[in-house]
C-alpha cells in the first residue's frame, strides 16, 4: 500500500498537484488497505506533497482504521462535526493545487469542501488512478482468480437446477443463494438469466418466463470476493435448438476466441474489438453486435479500460478486462460468451475456464 501512495505522489507532482484528497472508499482501500462503507459520512485520505498522509474517518470506524490501514495518522470526526472544518484543522499549510476525484465528488460536497480549503485550483486525479488500477499486481490477480473460480462454481451448481418450466427469476435466486454459500460478499451486478427470445436483450431483466425445450438460455453473473469482482457469461441450449441458433452461437464463440488470440502487449484495444467484430460481420451479423467488446474489471465491475473500436490506447502487461462479443436477433435469440483475461508479458492469460462449447442442459 505504501508503494502505491509513493507512486501516486510522483504522479501528483508530474500533474502539478501540491496535495491530493481521496474520497472514493474503493480508492481509500486500494491505497491504504482500509475497507469501509461510510454511507453518508465523510471519509477522506489526504496526501500532501512532502508531508505525512492522513485519513479522516468517522469516529465509529477509528478502531478498524487503526488496525488495518498502512497510513499511521488517523483523524476522526463525529456525527455532529462539520467534517470539512475538521479536515481543514488537520492540514498544516496551504493545499495549493488540490487533486480530487471529480467523478466521485458530488457538487454539494465539493461546495462544502472548497468553502473550507480554498485551494489555488482543483485538478482531476481520476485518469491517474484509473491508469494505476488498470495494471493489476500479482496479489490482485490472485484475488481475481479466486473470485472467478467462485463464480464458475456458482454457475456449475446453478445449472443443476435447470429444468423445463423453471422461471428465470427462480434461477437467479438459486445462483445468488449459491454465491452466499460460497462466501461471496455480494453479487457483482444484478444476476441475469434470460431464456428464449429474451436472450436477444443484452440488458434484459429476468422475470417469470419459464424455460422451454428448443431454446437458448443465457447466464451473465459475477460476484465480489475479497474485494474483487468476477464477471462471466455463458449461453446454453435447452434440448435441440434450430440451425440459426447454432450458427449464431458458433460465430460468437469464434469471435471470442479471435479477440483473445489478438490480445498481447503493444496492440490497441480497438484492434481487439475489430478482431471479434470482423468475425461477426463476415458471418452476416455485424449490425447485431451492438455493444463494445469488453471492459476493465477489478475492484469495480466496470472500470478502465473500455474495450471498443474507438480506443486507440495500447495494451500493457497486467491490464485485466472482459472479452464478451454477442449477437442479438430480436424475436429469436441472442448469444454472448464472456471471459476474463489479463495481458501477460508475451500474450494473454484467460482467467475464466468454464467450458464454452455449445452445451445442452435441462
C-alpha positions as CSV (number, residue, x, y, z in Angstrom):
1,X,0.0,0.0,0.0
2,X,2.9,2.4,0.8
3,X,4.3,1.7,-2.6
4,X,1.0,2.8,-4.2
5,X,1.0,6.0,-2.2
6,X,4.6,6.6,-3.2
7,X,3.8,6.0,-6.9
8,X,0.8,8.3,-6.6
9,X,2.9,11.1,-5.1
10,X,5.2,11.0,-8.1
11,X,2.3,11.2,-10.5
12,X,0.8,14.0,-8.4
13,X,3.9,16.1,-8.9
14,X,4.0,15.4,-12.6
15,X,0.4,16.7,-12.9
16,X,1.2,19.9,-10.9
17,X,-0.7,18.9,-7.7
18,X,0.5,20.1,-4.3
19,X,-1.9,17.9,-2.4
20,X,-4.5,15.2,-3.0
21,X,-7.8,14.3,-1.4
22,X,-9.1,10.8,-2.0
23,X,-12.8,10.3,-1.1
24,X,-13.9,7.2,-3.0
25,X,-13.9,4.4,-0.4
26,X,-12.6,1.9,-3.0
27,X,-9.6,4.1,-3.7
28,X,-9.0,4.6,0.1
29,X,-9.0,0.8,0.3
30,X,-6.7,0.5,-2.7
31,X,-4.2,2.9,-1.2
32,X,-4.3,2.1,2.5
33,X,-5.9,-1.4,3.0
34,X,-8.8,0.1,5.0
35,X,-12.1,-1.0,3.6
36,X,-15.2,0.9,4.7
37,X,-18.7,1.9,3.6
38,X,-19.1,5.3,5.3
39,X,-22.7,5.7,3.9
40,X,-23.4,9.4,4.1
41,X,-20.5,10.2,6.4
42,X,-17.3,11.7,5.2
43,X,-14.2,9.5,4.5
44,X,-11.0,11.0,3.1
45,X,-7.4,10.2,2.6
46,X,-5.3,13.4,2.4
47,X,-1.8,13.2,0.8
48,X,0.3,16.4,0.9
49,X,3.5,16.6,-1.2
50,X,6.4,16.1,1.1
51,X,4.4,15.6,4.3
52,X,2.8,12.7,6.1
53,X,-0.5,11.4,4.7
54,X,-3.5,11.0,7.0
55,X,-7.0,9.7,6.9
56,X,-10.1,11.4,8.3
57,X,-12.7,8.7,9.2
58,X,-16.0,8.6,11.1
59,X,-15.3,8.1,14.8
60,X,-17.1,4.7,14.7
61,X,-14.5,3.4,12.2
62,X,-11.5,4.6,14.2
63,X,-10.5,1.2,15.7
64,X,-10.8,-0.6,12.4
65,X,-8.8,2.0,10.5
66,X,-6.0,2.0,13.1
67,X,-5.8,-1.8,13.0
68,X,-5.6,-2.3,9.2
69,X,-4.5,0.9,7.5
70,X,-1.0,1.4,6.1
71,X,-1.4,5.1,6.9
72,X,-0.5,5.7,10.6
73,X,-2.0,9.0,11.1
74,X,-5.8,8.6,11.7
75,X,-8.0,11.6,12.5
76,X,-11.7,11.3,13.3
77,X,-15.0,13.2,13.1
78,X,-18.3,12.6,14.9
79,X,-21.8,12.8,13.6
80,X,-22.2,16.3,14.9
81,X,-18.9,17.7,13.5
82,X,-18.6,19.5,10.2
83,X,-16.1,17.1,8.6
84,X,-14.8,19.8,6.2
85,X,-13.9,22.1,9.1
86,X,-12.2,19.1,10.8
87,X,-10.3,18.4,7.6
88,X,-9.1,22.0,7.4
89,X,-7.8,21.9,11.0
90,X,-5.9,18.7,10.3
91,X,-4.0,20.2,7.4
92,X,-0.8,22.2,8.0
93,X,-0.1,25.0,5.5
94,X,-1.8,25.6,2.2
95,X,-3.3,22.9,0.0
96,X,-2.2,24.7,-3.2
97,X,-3.3,22.9,-6.3
98,X,-5.5,20.1,-4.9
99,X,-6.2,16.8,-6.7
100,X,-9.7,15.5,-6.4
101,X,-11.8,12.6,-7.8
102,X,-14.2,14.8,-9.7
103,X,-16.3,11.9,-11.0
104,X,-16.9,10.7,-7.4
105,X,-17.3,14.0,-5.6
106,X,-20.9,15.4,-5.7
107,X,-21.5,19.1,-6.4
108,X,-22.8,19.6,-2.8
109,X,-19.7,18.0,-1.2
110,X,-17.4,20.0,-3.5
111,X,-19.1,23.2,-2.4
112,X,-18.6,22.4,1.2
113,X,-15.1,21.3,0.7
114,X,-14.0,24.3,-1.4
115,X,-15.6,26.7,1.1
116,X,-13.1,25.5,3.8
117,X,-9.9,24.6,1.9
118,X,-9.8,27.4,-0.6
119,X,-7.3,25.7,-2.9
120,X,-5.5,27.5,-5.7
121,X,-7.0,25.1,-8.2
122,X,-8.7,21.8,-8.4
123,X,-7.3,19.1,-10.7
124,X,-9.0,15.8,-11.5
125,X,-6.9,12.8,-10.5
126,X,-9.4,10.2,-12.0
127,X,-7.3,9.3,-15.0
128,X,-4.2,8.8,-12.9
129,X,-6.0,6.4,-10.5
130,X,-7.6,4.6,-13.5
131,X,-4.2,4.0,-15.0
132,X,-2.8,2.7,-11.7
133,X,-5.7,0.4,-11.1
134,X,-5.8,-1.0,-14.6
135,X,-2.4,-2.7,-14.1
136,X,-3.1,-5.4,-11.6
137,X,-0.5,-6.5,-9.1
138,X,0.3,-10.3,-8.6
139,X,-1.8,-10.2,-5.4
140,X,-4.7,-8.6,-7.2
141,X,-4.5,-11.2,-9.9
142,X,-4.7,-14.0,-7.3
143,X,-7.8,-12.4,-5.8
144,X,-9.3,-12.1,-9.2
145,X,-8.6,-15.8,-9.9
146,X,-10.3,-16.7,-6.6
147,X,-13.4,-14.6,-7.5
148,X,-13.6,-16.2,-10.9
149,X,-13.3,-19.7,-9.5
150,X,-16.1,-18.9,-7.1
151,X,-18.5,-17.6,-9.8
152,X,-17.7,-20.6,-12.0
153,X,-18.6,-22.9,-9.2
154,X,-21.8,-20.9,-8.6
155,X,-22.7,-21.4,-12.3
156,X,-21.9,-25.1,-12.1
157,X,-24.2,-25.6,-9.1
158,X,-26.9,-23.4,-10.6
159,X,-27.0,-25.5,-13.8
160,X,-28.1,-28.5,-11.8
161,X,-31.4,-26.6,-11.0
162,X,-32.2,-26.0,-14.7
163,X,-35.3,-27.9,-15.8
164,X,-38.2,-27.3,-18.2
165,X,-40.7,-25.0,-16.5
166,X,-38.4,-23.2,-14.0
167,X,-38.6,-19.5,-14.3
168,X,-35.7,-17.1,-15.0
169,X,-36.1,-15.4,-11.6
170,X,-36.1,-18.7,-9.8
171,X,-32.7,-19.5,-11.3
172,X,-31.5,-16.0,-10.3
173,X,-32.5,-16.8,-6.7
174,X,-30.7,-20.1,-6.7
175,X,-27.5,-18.6,-8.2
176,X,-27.4,-15.8,-5.6
177,X,-28.0,-18.3,-2.8
178,X,-25.1,-20.3,-4.0
179,X,-22.9,-17.1,-4.1
180,X,-23.6,-16.6,-0.4
181,X,-23.0,-20.3,0.4
182,X,-19.5,-20.0,-1.2
183,X,-18.6,-16.9,0.8
184,X,-19.2,-14.1,-1.7
185,X,-19.6,-10.6,-0.3
186,X,-22.4,-9.8,-2.8
187,X,-23.3,-10.2,-6.5
188,X,-21.0,-8.0,-8.7
189,X,-24.2,-6.8,-10.5
190,X,-27.8,-7.8,-11.0
191,X,-27.6,-11.5,-11.9
192,X,-29.0,-12.2,-15.3
193,X,-30.8,-15.3,-16.5
194,X,-32.6,-14.9,-19.8
195,X,-34.3,-17.5,-22.0
196,X,-35.8,-17.9,-25.4
197,X,-36.4,-14.6,-27.2
198,X,-35.3,-12.7,-24.0
199,X,-31.7,-13.7,-24.8
200,X,-31.8,-11.1,-27.6
201,X,-32.0,-8.4,-24.9
202,X,-28.4,-7.6,-23.9
203,X,-29.5,-6.0,-20.7
204,X,-32.8,-7.9,-20.2
205,X,-34.4,-8.3,-16.8
206,X,-35.1,-11.8,-15.6
207,X,-38.8,-12.4,-14.9
208,X,-41.5,-15.0,-14.7
209,X,-40.8,-16.5,-18.1
210,X,-40.5,-20.3,-17.9
211,X,-37.7,-22.2,-19.7
212,X,-38.8,-24.4,-22.5
213,X,-37.2,-27.0,-24.8
214,X,-35.7,-26.0,-28.1
215,X,-34.4,-22.6,-27.0
216,X,-31.3,-20.9,-25.6
217,X,-30.7,-19.6,-22.0
218,X,-28.1,-17.0,-21.1
219,X,-26.4,-16.7,-17.7
220,X,-24.5,-13.4,-17.0
221,X,-23.2,-13.4,-13.5
222,X,-20.4,-12.2,-11.2
223,X,-19.6,-11.8,-7.5
224,X,-17.3,-9.9,-5.2
225,X,-14.8,-11.9,-3.2
226,X,-12.0,-10.4,-1.1
227,X,-12.9,-7.0,-2.6
228,X,-12.6,-8.1,-6.3
229,X,-15.2,-8.8,-8.9
230,X,-15.7,-11.6,-11.4
231,X,-17.9,-11.4,-14.5
232,X,-18.7,-14.2,-16.9
233,X,-21.4,-15.0,-19.4
234,X,-22.3,-18.4,-20.9
235,X,-25.1,-19.4,-23.2
236,X,-26.6,-22.9,-23.3
237,X,-29.2,-24.9,-25.3
238,X,-32.2,-26.5,-23.7
239,X,-32.8,-29.5,-25.8
240,X,-32.3,-29.3,-29.6
241,X,-32.1,-25.7,-30.9
242,X,-32.5,-24.6,-34.6
243,X,-29.7,-24.3,-37.0
244,X,-29.6,-20.5,-36.9
245,X,-29.2,-20.5,-33.1
246,X,-26.3,-22.9,-33.6
247,X,-24.7,-20.7,-36.3
248,X,-25.1,-17.7,-34.1
249,X,-23.5,-19.5,-31.2
250,X,-20.5,-20.8,-33.2
251,X,-20.0,-17.3,-34.7
252,X,-19.9,-15.7,-31.2
253,X,-17.5,-18.4,-30.0
254,X,-15.2,-17.8,-33.0
255,X,-15.3,-14.0,-32.3
256,X,-14.5,-14.6,-28.6
257,X,-11.5,-16.7,-29.5
258,X,-10.3,-14.4,-32.2
259,X,-10.2,-11.5,-29.8
260,X,-8.3,-13.5,-27.2
261,X,-5.8,-14.6,-29.8
262,X,-5.3,-10.9,-30.8
263,X,-4.6,-9.8,-27.2
264,X,-1.0,-9.0,-26.3
265,X,1.1,-6.1,-25.2
266,X,1.6,-3.3,-27.8
267,X,-1.7,-3.7,-29.7
268,X,-4.6,-1.3,-29.3
269,X,-7.9,-2.0,-27.6
270,X,-9.5,-1.0,-30.9
271,X,-7.7,-3.8,-32.7
272,X,-9.0,-6.4,-30.3
273,X,-12.6,-5.2,-30.8
274,X,-12.0,-5.3,-34.5
275,X,-10.8,-8.9,-34.4
276,X,-14.1,-10.0,-32.8
277,X,-16.3,-7.7,-34.9
278,X,-14.7,-8.9,-38.2
279,X,-15.7,-12.5,-37.5
280,X,-19.3,-11.5,-36.7
281,X,-19.5,-9.1,-39.7
282,X,-18.2,-11.8,-42.1
283,X,-20.9,-14.2,-40.8
284,X,-23.6,-11.5,-41.7
285,X,-24.4,-10.5,-38.2
286,X,-22.4,-7.2,-38.0
287,X,-25.4,-5.0,-37.1
288,X,-26.4,-7.4,-34.4
289,X,-23.2,-6.9,-32.4
290,X,-24.4,-3.8,-30.7
291,X,-22.0,-3.2,-27.8
292,X,-18.3,-2.8,-27.1
293,X,-16.2,-5.9,-26.8
294,X,-15.5,-5.6,-23.1
295,X,-14.5,-3.5,-20.1
296,X,-11.9,-3.4,-17.3
297,X,-12.6,-5.5,-14.2
298,X,-11.2,-5.4,-10.7
299,X,-12.5,-3.6,-7.5
300,X,-15.3,-2.4,-9.7
301,X,-17.3,-4.5,-12.2
302,X,-16.9,-1.9,-14.9
303,X,-13.7,0.1,-14.7
304,X,-11.0,1.4,-17.1
305,X,-10.3,0.4,-19.9
306,X,-13.3,0.4,-22.2
307,X,-12.6,-2.1,-25.0
308,X,-14.2,-0.6,-28.1
309,X,-13.4,0.3,-31.6
310,X,-12.5,3.9,-30.8
311,X,-10.0,3.2,-28.0
312,X,-6.5,3.5,-29.6
313,X,-4.7,3.1,-26.2
314,X,-2.1,0.4,-26.2
315,X,-2.3,-2.7,-24.0
316,X,0.2,-3.1,-21.3
317,X,1.2,-6.1,-19.2
318,X,-1.1,-6.5,-16.1
319,X,-4.2,-5.0,-17.7
320,X,-7.3,-7.1,-16.9
321,X,-10.6,-6.9,-18.8
322,X,-13.5,-8.9,-20.2
323,X,-13.9,-10.2,-23.7
324,X,-17.7,-10.6,-24.4
325,X,-18.8,-10.5,-28.0
326,X,-22.5,-11.1,-28.7
327,X,-25.1,-11.4,-31.4
328,X,-28.7,-10.4,-30.7
329,X,-31.6,-11.2,-33.1
330,X,-34.9,-9.7,-31.8
331,X,-37.7,-12.1,-31.5
332,X,-35.5,-15.1,-32.0
333,X,-32.4,-15.4,-29.7
334,X,-29.1,-13.9,-28.6
335,X,-25.8,-15.3,-27.6
336,X,-23.0,-13.8,-25.5
337,X,-19.8,-15.5,-24.4
338,X,-17.7,-13.6,-21.8
339,X,-14.2,-14.4,-20.5
340,X,-12.0,-12.5,-18.0
341,X,-8.4,-12.1,-19.4
342,X,-5.2,-10.5,-18.4
343,X,-2.4,-9.2,-20.6
344,X,0.9,-11.0,-19.9
345,X,4.5,-10.2,-20.9
346,X,4.1,-12.1,-24.2
347,X,0.4,-12.5,-24.7
348,X,-2.7,-13.2,-22.7
349,X,-3.9,-15.4,-19.8
350,X,-7.5,-16.4,-19.8
351,X,-8.5,-16.5,-16.1
352,X,-12.0,-17.9,-16.7
353,X,-12.1,-21.6,-17.6
354,X,-15.8,-22.6,-17.8
355,X,-16.3,-24.7,-21.0
356,X,-17.5,-22.7,-24.0
357,X,-18.7,-25.3,-26.4
358,X,-22.5,-25.3,-27.0
359,X,-23.8,-27.5,-24.3
360,X,-27.3,-28.9,-23.9
361,X,-28.7,-28.7,-20.4
362,X,-32.1,-29.3,-18.7
